């Protein structure tokens, strides 16, 4: 019985491409959320605290 090494390699590459296609948007979305949390200090805007 001969093992199909090429078939196994093809399936492995397809799985890597699939996981890569899922990972890239997940990383971008996570980075966007982290950036919003990093820039949001929770303090009120400076424009709302004007005194005349």
N, C-alpha and C positions, 0 to 999 in steps of 0.2 A: 504494500500500500504506500503510495507516494503522497506526502503532505503538500498541500497547496500553499507554499510560502508566499507567493505573489498575491493570492487572494487575501491572506491574513494581513499583508502589508497594506493592501488597498483599503481594507476595512479600518485599519488603524489610522491611516491618513484621513479617511472620511470622518472618523470620530474626532480626530484632532481639529479638523476644519470646523466641525459642528460645535465643539466646545469653544473654539476660538471665536466663532461667530456669536456665541452667547456671552462670552466673557467681555468682549470689547464694549458692547452697550452697557453691561452691568458696571464696568469700571468707570465709564463716562458718567453714568447716572450717579454712582457713588461719589465721584469727584465733584459733581455739581452740587450735591447735597452737602458735602463737606465744605465747599466754598461758601455756600449760603450760611451755614452754621458758623463758620469762621468769621465772616464779615458781619453777622448779626450779633451785636453786643447786648441787645436788650435795652439799651438806654434810649430815652426819647430823642427825637430829632432836635438838632440845634435850632432849627427854624421855629420850633414850637416854644422855645424858651427865651424869646426876645423880650427884653425889658426896655421901656422908653422912659 
